[in-house]
């Protein structure tokens, strides 16, 4: 490693180079023009406006376009509950993604150095009180305060590598219960349902679903205590819009119609008109369409079910959606076990296969002197980026 590399916020020119480098790793069939257009579009979404690209560069040339490596961070609301307390605070966390080192700079320690330095940009200092934070400015220029996070998290495709980055490293948790369905092994599900058919969810529903879900998650945290601190990434409408927008580009590049449905819901016991704050049972997903060399996949990113029956009905409808979309596989992380058991009672192939996953390993780092001990609640795919 050359002496004294530094971590800096990327210039617009460095962001463009970062996107060009990422194409080979994460292009998923997109050409450079579509990939760049997708990334630039995502930066205009509410979630994307809280993003920051970082580059590791020589101290003498921080603006160089031949920087060593890069990553991205997104400032986002998290719900945090201290150990032994039912107190819940809405505070700051960061999700980290797009960690990339070009071939010519690999095996020189640059990625580890970059990620170690990133802690210094994000971490709430030791001894600082974890306070309730307003996100009124979440879509304005990010990092105005700086050093404001109680946690940061990422999804590793390089095993436990990030556990070696810094004194408060990212530690893997919540990866042992990934459920997979091979769509070709499923029976024909069109028309099969339990009770009242679920209603489709579209972009117009994101705000309502996310707001009521965040409220019920906060209430659930407040009802219980734990020997460890707990946190969860708060679902937001911007989260779902970002995931949908990212997925939509894969359809557009194929000249295919973009799906209008990205989830389903079942009505709450009390009608929404009478109790607008009640969270219904619902499921959200993204779809990556089939293309040469890729069978396509549907990823369940959030499942909230008030009963096993509701969860089963939602999963059945989603598996049928996967069949209609022509994808090869369905994935979900840490799904409702009650629903999975009931689904298995309807047919062995419907239960899918649940076990550890080897990619997108969820890992979390803690700050403010928490010492690395934290329980990640609701560790599902909606927080991925």
C-alpha positions as CSV (number, residue, x, y, z in Angstrom):
1,X,0.0,0.0,0.0
2,X,1.3,3.5,-0.8
3,X,1.8,5.7,2.2
4,X,-1.1,7.6,3.9
5,X,-4.1,7.0,1.7
6,X,-7.1,9.1,2.8
7,X,-10.9,8.6,2.6
8,X,-12.7,11.5,0.9
9,X,-16.2,12.2,-0.4
10,X,-16.2,11.6,-4.1
11,X,-16.3,14.4,-6.6
12,X,-18.9,14.1,-9.4
13,X,-16.2,12.9,-11.7
14,X,-15.1,10.3,-9.2
15,X,-18.7,9.1,-8.8
16,X,-18.9,8.6,-12.6
17,X,-15.7,6.6,-12.6
18,X,-17.0,4.5,-9.6
19,X,-20.1,3.6,-11.5
20,X,-18.1,2.6,-14.6
21,X,-16.0,0.3,-12.5
22,X,-19.0,-1.3,-10.8
23,X,-20.6,-2.3,-14.1
24,X,-18.7,-5.6,-14.5
25,X,-19.6,-6.6,-10.9
26,X,-23.2,-5.5,-10.6
27,X,-24.4,-4.7,-14.1
28,X,-26.8,-7.6,-14.3
29,X,-27.1,-7.4,-18.1
30,X,-27.2,-3.6,-18.3
31,X,-24.9,-1.8,-20.7
32,X,-22.8,1.2,-19.4
33,X,-25.4,3.8,-20.5
34,X,-28.3,2.0,-18.8
35,X,-26.2,1.3,-15.7
36,X,-25.1,4.9,-15.4
37,X,-28.7,6.1,-16.0
38,X,-29.9,3.7,-13.3
39,X,-27.4,4.9,-10.8
40,X,-28.1,8.6,-11.6
41,X,-31.9,7.9,-11.3
42,X,-31.5,6.2,-7.9
43,X,-29.7,9.3,-6.6
44,X,-32.8,11.3,-7.3
45,X,-35.0,9.2,-5.1
46,X,-35.7,10.1,-1.5
47,X,-33.5,7.3,-0.3
48,X,-30.8,8.0,-2.9
49,X,-30.5,11.6,-1.9
50,X,-29.1,10.5,1.5
51,X,-26.3,8.6,-0.3
52,X,-22.6,9.4,-0.4
53,X,-19.8,7.9,-2.5
54,X,-16.5,7.6,-0.8
55,X,-13.1,7.0,-2.4
56,X,-9.7,6.0,-1.0
57,X,-7.1,8.1,-2.7
58,X,-3.5,9.2,-2.2
59,X,-3.2,12.1,0.3
60,X,-1.3,14.1,-2.2
61,X,-3.9,13.6,-5.0
62,X,-7.4,13.3,-3.3
63,X,-9.2,14.3,-6.6
64,X,-7.5,11.7,-8.8
65,X,-9.6,9.6,-11.0
66,X,-7.3,6.7,-10.4
67,X,-8.4,6.3,-6.8
68,X,-7.7,2.9,-5.1
69,X,-11.3,1.8,-4.2
70,X,-14.7,3.2,-3.4
71,X,-17.9,2.5,-1.5
72,X,-21.3,4.1,-0.9
73,X,-23.2,4.9,2.3
74,X,-26.8,5.8,2.9
75,X,-27.9,7.8,5.9
76,X,-31.2,6.3,7.1
77,X,-33.5,6.1,10.2
78,X,-33.1,3.2,12.6
79,X,-35.1,2.3,15.7
80,X,-32.8,1.7,18.6
81,X,-33.5,0.2,22.0
82,X,-30.8,0.1,24.7
83,X,-30.1,-3.2,26.6
84,X,-32.6,-3.9,29.4
85,X,-34.9,-1.1,28.3
86,X,-38.2,-0.7,26.6
87,X,-37.2,2.7,25.4
88,X,-37.1,3.1,21.7
89,X,-35.4,6.0,19.8
90,X,-35.5,6.9,16.1
91,X,-31.9,7.7,15.4
92,X,-29.3,7.5,12.7
93,X,-27.8,4.4,11.0
94,X,-25.9,4.0,7.7
95,X,-26.1,1.1,5.2
96,X,-23.0,0.5,3.2
97,X,-22.8,-0.9,-0.3
98,X,-21.0,-1.0,-3.6
99,X,-17.6,-1.7,-2.0
100,X,-15.3,-2.1,-5.0
101,X,-11.6,-2.3,-5.7
102,X,-10.4,-2.6,-9.4
103,X,-8.2,-5.5,-10.3
104,X,-5.0,-3.4,-10.5
105,X,-5.4,-2.2,-6.9
106,X,-6.4,-5.5,-5.3
107,X,-4.4,-7.5,-2.7
108,X,-2.8,-4.3,-1.4
109,X,-4.9,-3.7,1.7
110,X,-6.8,-0.8,0.2
111,X,-10.3,-2.1,0.8
112,X,-9.6,-2.9,4.5
113,X,-8.0,0.6,4.9
114,X,-11.0,2.3,3.3
115,X,-13.5,0.5,5.5
116,X,-11.5,1.1,8.6
117,X,-11.4,4.8,7.9
118,X,-15.1,4.8,7.1
119,X,-16.0,4.2,10.7
120,X,-14.4,7.5,11.6
121,X,-16.7,9.3,9.2
122,X,-19.9,7.6,10.5
123,X,-19.5,6.7,14.2
124,X,-21.3,8.5,17.0
125,X,-18.4,9.1,19.5
126,X,-18.0,7.0,22.6
127,X,-20.0,8.3,25.5
128,X,-22.4,10.3,23.4
129,X,-26.1,9.9,24.2
130,X,-28.2,8.1,21.6
131,X,-30.9,10.8,21.0
132,X,-34.1,10.9,19.0
133,X,-33.3,12.4,15.6
134,X,-35.5,14.2,13.1
135,X,-35.2,13.2,9.5
136,X,-36.9,16.3,8.1
137,X,-33.8,16.9,6.1
138,X,-33.1,13.3,5.0
139,X,-33.4,14.3,1.4
140,X,-31.1,17.3,1.6
141,X,-27.3,17.3,1.5
142,X,-26.2,14.3,3.6
143,X,-23.6,14.3,6.3
144,X,-24.2,17.9,7.5
145,X,-23.7,16.7,11.0
146,X,-21.3,13.8,10.6
147,X,-20.3,11.2,13.2
148,X,-24.0,10.7,14.1
149,X,-24.6,6.9,13.7
150,X,-25.3,4.4,16.4
151,X,-24.9,1.5,13.9
152,X,-23.9,0.9,10.3
153,X,-24.6,-2.3,8.4
154,X,-23.7,-4.0,5.1
155,X,-24.2,-7.1,3.1
156,X,-21.0,-9.0,2.5
157,X,-20.2,-11.1,-0.6
158,X,-16.7,-11.8,0.8
159,X,-17.5,-13.8,3.9
160,X,-16.2,-12.4,7.2
161,X,-13.8,-9.9,5.5
162,X,-15.4,-6.9,7.1
163,X,-14.9,-8.3,10.6
164,X,-11.2,-7.3,10.1
165,X,-11.9,-3.7,9.4
166,X,-11.3,-1.4,12.4
167,X,-11.8,-1.7,16.2
168,X,-15.6,-1.7,15.8
169,X,-15.9,-4.1,12.8
170,X,-19.0,-5.4,11.0
171,X,-20.0,-8.7,12.5
172,X,-22.2,-11.1,10.6
173,X,-25.6,-12.1,12.1
174,X,-29.0,-13.3,10.9
175,X,-27.9,-15.3,7.9
176,X,-29.0,-18.9,8.9
177,X,-32.7,-18.7,7.9
178,X,-32.8,-18.0,4.2
179,X,-35.7,-19.7,2.5
180,X,-35.5,-20.6,-1.2
181,X,-38.1,-22.0,-3.6
182,X,-37.2,-23.4,-7.0
183,X,-40.2,-22.3,-9.0
184,X,-40.0,-25.3,-11.4
185,X,-40.6,-27.6,-8.4
186,X,-43.8,-25.8,-7.3
187,X,-47.3,-27.1,-8.2
188,X,-49.5,-24.8,-10.4
189,X,-50.6,-22.1,-8.0
190,X,-52.8,-19.9,-10.1
191,X,-56.2,-19.6,-8.4
192,X,-55.0,-21.4,-5.2
193,X,-55.6,-19.2,-2.2
194,X,-56.6,-19.2,1.5
195,X,-59.6,-17.1,2.3
196,X,-60.0,-13.7,0.8
197,X,-57.5,-13.0,-2.0
198,X,-54.7,-10.6,-1.2
199,X,-54.9,-7.2,-2.9
200,X,-51.9,-5.9,-4.9
201,X,-49.6,-3.2,-3.6
202,X,-48.2,-0.5,-6.0
203,X,-46.0,2.5,-5.5
204,X,-49.0,4.5,-4.3
205,X,-49.2,2.3,-1.3
206,X,-45.6,2.6,-0.1
207,X,-46.1,5.5,2.2
208,X,-49.1,4.0,4.0
209,X,-47.5,0.5,4.3
210,X,-44.1,1.8,5.5
211,X,-45.6,4.3,8.0
212,X,-47.9,1.8,9.7
213,X,-45.3,-0.9,9.6
214,X,-42.7,1.4,11.3
215,X,-45.2,2.3,14.0
216,X,-46.0,-1.4,14.8
217,X,-42.3,-2.3,14.8
218,X,-41.6,0.5,17.2
219,X,-44.5,-0.6,19.5
220,X,-43.2,-4.2,19.4
221,X,-39.7,-3.1,20.4
222,X,-41.1,-1.0,23.3
223,X,-43.2,-4.0,24.7
224,X,-40.1,-6.2,25.3
225,X,-36.6,-5.9,26.8
226,X,-33.4,-7.7,25.9
227,X,-30.0,-8.2,27.5
228,X,-28.5,-6.7,24.3
229,X,-29.2,-3.4,22.6
230,X,-31.5,-3.9,19.7
231,X,-32.0,-2.0,16.4
232,X,-33.8,-2.3,13.1
233,X,-33.7,-0.4,9.9
234,X,-36.9,1.6,9.8
235,X,-39.0,0.8,6.7
236,X,-39.7,4.0,4.6
237,X,-41.6,4.7,1.4
238,X,-38.2,5.8,0.0
239,X,-36.7,2.4,0.8
240,X,-39.3,0.6,-1.4
241,X,-39.2,3.3,-4.1
242,X,-35.4,2.8,-4.4
243,X,-35.7,-1.0,-4.6
244,X,-38.5,-0.8,-7.2
245,X,-36.6,1.8,-9.2
246,X,-33.5,-0.3,-9.3
247,X,-35.4,-3.4,-10.3
248,X,-37.4,-1.6,-13.0
249,X,-34.3,-0.8,-15.1
250,X,-33.7,-4.6,-15.7
251,X,-37.2,-4.7,-17.3
252,X,-36.6,-1.6,-19.3
253,X,-33.3,-2.8,-20.8
254,X,-35.2,-5.9,-22.1
255,X,-38.0,-3.8,-23.6
256,X,-40.4,-5.5,-21.2
257,X,-43.2,-3.9,-19.3
258,X,-42.3,-2.9,-15.7
259,X,-44.5,-4.7,-13.2
260,X,-47.1,-2.6,-11.5
261,X,-47.4,-4.9,-8.5
262,X,-44.6,-5.1,-5.9
263,X,-46.4,-6.8,-3.1
264,X,-49.8,-7.8,-1.6
265,X,-51.8,-7.0,1.5
266,X,-54.7,-8.5,3.4
267,X,-57.2,-6.2,5.0
268,X,-56.7,-5.6,8.7
269,X,-59.5,-6.7,11.1
270,X,-60.5,-3.1,11.4
271,X,-60.9,-1.3,8.0
272,X,-58.3,1.2,7.2
273,X,-60.9,4.0,6.9
274,X,-61.8,3.5,10.5
275,X,-58.3,2.8,11.8
276,X,-55.7,4.3,9.3
277,X,-52.8,3.6,11.7
278,X,-53.4,-0.1,11.8
279,X,-50.8,-2.1,9.9
280,X,-52.3,-4.8,7.7
281,X,-50.6,-8.1,6.9
282,X,-48.5,-7.5,3.8
283,X,-45.6,-8.8,1.7
284,X,-43.2,-6.8,-0.4
285,X,-40.9,-8.1,-3.1
286,X,-38.6,-7.2,-6.0
287,X,-38.3,-9.0,-9.3
288,X,-35.1,-9.5,-11.3
289,X,-36.3,-10.8,-14.7
290,X,-34.9,-13.8,-16.5
291,X,-32.2,-13.2,-19.1
292,X,-29.5,-15.3,-20.9
293,X,-27.5,-17.0,-18.2
294,X,-29.8,-15.9,-15.4
295,X,-33.0,-17.7,-14.5
296,X,-34.5,-14.6,-12.8
297,X,-35.6,-14.3,-9.2
298,X,-38.2,-12.8,-7.0
299,X,-36.9,-11.6,-3.6
300,X,-39.2,-11.2,-0.7
301,X,-38.0,-8.1,1.1
302,X,-40.6,-7.7,3.9
303,X,-43.3,-10.0,5.3
304,X,-45.5,-8.8,8.2
305,X,-48.3,-11.2,9.1
306,X,-50.6,-10.9,12.1
307,X,-51.3,-14.6,11.9
308,X,-49.9,-17.8,10.4
309,X,-52.9,-18.0,8.0
310,X,-52.2,-14.4,6.7
311,X,-48.5,-15.2,6.2
312,X,-49.3,-18.4,4.3
313,X,-51.9,-16.7,2.1
314,X,-49.4,-13.9,1.2
315,X,-46.6,-16.3,0.5
316,X,-48.9,-18.5,-1.7
317,X,-49.9,-15.4,-3.7
318,X,-46.3,-14.3,-4.1
319,X,-45.1,-17.8,-5.3
320,X,-47.9,-17.6,-7.8
321,X,-46.7,-14.2,-8.9
322,X,-43.2,-15.7,-9.4
323,X,-44.7,-18.4,-11.7
324,X,-46.5,-15.7,-13.7
325,X,-43.3,-13.6,-13.9
326,X,-41.4,-16.6,-15.3
327,X,-38.5,-16.4,-12.8
328,X,-36.6,-19.4,-11.7
329,X,-36.2,-18.9,-7.9
330,X,-37.7,-17.1,-4.9
331,X,-35.7,-16.0,-1.9
332,X,-36.7,-14.6,1.5
333,X,-34.6,-13.8,4.6
334,X,-35.8,-14.6,8.2
335,X,-39.4,-15.1,7.1
336,X,-42.3,-15.8,9.5
337,X,-41.7,-19.3,10.7
338,X,-45.4,-19.9,11.5
339,X,-46.3,-19.2,7.9
340,X,-43.6,-21.4,6.5
341,X,-44.7,-24.3,8.7
342,X,-48.3,-23.9,7.6
343,X,-47.3,-23.6,4.0
344,X,-45.4,-26.9,4.2
345,X,-48.6,-28.6,5.4
346,X,-50.1,-27.7,2.1
347,X,-47.4,-29.5,0.2
348,X,-43.7,-30.4,0.7
349,X,-42.5,-28.3,-2.2
350,X,-44.3,-25.3,-0.9
351,X,-42.2,-25.1,2.3
352,X,-39.1,-24.4,0.3
353,X,-35.6,-25.0,1.7
354,X,-34.4,-23.0,4.7
355,X,-30.7,-22.7,5.6
356,X,-27.6,-20.5,5.8
357,X,-26.8,-18.3,2.8
358,X,-23.3,-17.7,1.4
359,X,-23.8,-14.3,-0.2
360,X,-25.2,-10.9,1.0
361,X,-24.3,-11.7,4.6
362,X,-25.8,-9.1,6.8
363,X,-23.3,-7.6,9.1
364,X,-23.5,-4.7,11.6
365,X,-21.0,-2.4,13.4
366,X,-21.9,-0.6,16.6
367,X,-20.8,2.8,17.8
368,X,-21.1,5.1,20.8
369,X,-19.3,2.5,23.0
370,X,-21.8,-0.3,22.5
371,X,-18.9,-2.8,22.1
372,X,-20.3,-4.7,19.1
373,X,-23.2,-6.3,21.0
374,X,-26.4,-5.6,19.3
375,X,-29.4,-7.7,18.1
376,X,-30.6,-6.9,14.6
377,X,-34.4,-7.1,14.7
378,X,-36.5,-7.6,11.5
379,X,-33.4,-8.5,9.5
380,X,-35.1,-8.8,6.1
381,X,-34.3,-7.8,2.6
382,X,-35.9,-4.4,2.5
383,X,-32.8,-2.9,4.2
384,X,-30.5,-4.2,1.5
385,X,-28.8,-1.7,-0.8
